[in-house]
Amino acid sequence: MSAARGRRPWIALALLGAPVLVAVLGPWAAAGSPSAQGALPSRPPGDGHPLGTDVLGRDVLWLVLHGGASVLGSALGALLVGAVVGVPLGLLAAGERRALDESVMRGLDLLLAFPGLLVLMTLAATGHREWYWLVAVAGVLQVPAVARLVRGAALAPSAQTVVEALRMQGRGWAYVHLRHLARQLAAPLATDAAGRFSVVLYLLASANFLGLGLPPSSPDWAVLVERNSDALFTQPAAVLIPAGLLTCLCVGGNLLVDRALAGRREVRP
């Protein structure tokens, strides 16, 4: 059992590292244009096209190497939006004013009731298909969960004891919340962000797959899967490779989160 646990982080790092490296280093490794003169659409791997061509006659290898940047950047951007908005709201709800706590949490409950894909469909129907709208909405949809986590951690008995002691010493709200509580919340927020990354990635990939996000000409991996799904049997590389990279990204992130939680459980007295 211990040997299996010891190998698990390396498996997770390998699964997560492969798509991350492709996303980060791919644009520098692939130069030129994805379109080749005279290239036929949905051609299998051959000379000049190691992974074949897509439905538009573009080189699949070039598209795969350039499509991860939007996937990784959008997911991280949405996580950042959720944290920037959710952490202050959670700290505000954990304050001394009961009425403010109820107002903030009931407002977040209302936001939590909206299905993510329905919100993105409404956004696309109004003509807002730019990537920053997609990232902003996906990030705002994560705010209720982040705020609840912060509020719960800030209201924990151990945290409240230290907060009361600091207030008796004359420390202000900014010192107590932004310095002391922020350090205590760093570990649970990091663990939650790692797990939430898969949730955000699934939401963004689903939106792009359904045509609610990036334009059809984008090299985004989810867009590639959607655009080439009809040619799965004639040109499987255009579908299976970007789908596999998305899967590795989700599975690797989940395994790392599980390992981090297991490590915290082992060191807990």
RAGI-V709231 format. One record per residue. N is the residue number from 1. SS is DSSP state (2 for helix, 1 for strand, 0 for the rest). Layout:
N&SS, N&SS
This chain:
1&0, 2&2, 3&2, 4&2, 5&2, 6&2, 7&2, 8&2, 9&2, 10&2, 11&2, 12&2, 13&2, 14&2, 15&2, 16&2, 17&2, 18&2, 19&2, 20&2, 21&2, 22&2, 23&2, 24&2, 25&2, 26&2, 27&2, 28&2, 29&2, 30&0, 31&0, 32&0, 33&0, 34&0, 35&1, 36&0, 37&0, 38&0, 39&0, 40&0, 41&0, 42&0, 43&0, 44&0, 45&0, 46&1, 47&0, 48&0, 49&1, 50&0, 51&0, 52&0, 53&1, 54&0, 55&0, 56&0, 57&0, 58&1, 59&1, 60&2, 61&2, 62&2, 63&2, 64&2, 65&2, 66&2, 67&2, 68&2, 69&2, 70&2, 71&2, 72&2, 73&2, 74&2, 75&2, 76&2, 77&2, 78&2, 79&2, 80&2, 81&2, 82&2, 83&2, 84&2, 85&2, 86&2, 87&2, 88&2, 89&2, 90&2, 91&2, 92&2, 93&2, 94&0, 95&0, 96&0, 97&0, 98&2, 99&2, 100&2, 101&2, 102&2, 103&2, 104&2, 105&2, 106&2, 107&2, 108&2, 109&2, 110&2, 111&2, 112&2, 113&0, 114&0, 115&0, 116&2, 117&2, 118&2, 119&2, 120&2, 121&2, 122&2, 123&2, 124&2, 125&2, 126&0, 127&0, 128&0, 129&0, 130&0, 131&2, 132&2, 133&2, 134&2, 135&2, 136&2, 137&2, 138&2, 139&2, 140&2, 141&0, 142&0, 143&2, 144&2, 145&2, 146&2, 147&2, 148&2, 149&2, 150&2, 151&2, 152&2, 153&2, 154&2, 155&0, 156&0, 157&2, 158&2, 159&2, 160&2, 161&2, 162&2, 163&2, 164&2, 165&2, 166&2, 167&2, 168&2, 169&0, 170&0, 171&0, 172&0, 173&2, 174&2, 175&2, 176&2, 177&2, 178&2, 179&2, 180&2, 181&2, 182&2, 183&2, 184&2, 185&2, 186&2, 187&2, 188&2, 189&2, 190&2, 191&2, 192&2, 193&2, 194&2, 195&2, 196&2, 197&2, 198&2, 199&2, 200&2, 201&2, 202&2, 203&2, 204&2, 205&2, 206&2, 207&2, 208&2, 209&2, 210&0, 211&0, 212&0, 213&0, 214&0, 215&0, 216&0, 217&0, 218&0, 219&0, 220&0, 221&2, 222&2, 223&2, 224&2, 225&2, 226&2, 227&2, 228&0, 229&2, 230&2, 231&2, 232&0, 233&0, 234&0, 235&0, 236&0, 237&2, 238&2, 239&2, 240&2, 241&2, 242&2, 243&2, 244&2, 245&2, 246&2, 247&2, 248&2, 249&2, 250&2, 251&2, 252&2, 253&2, 254&2, 255&2, 256&2, 257&2, 258&2, 259&2, 260&2, 261&2, 262&2, 263&2, 264&2, 265&2, 266&2, 267&2, 268&0, 269&0
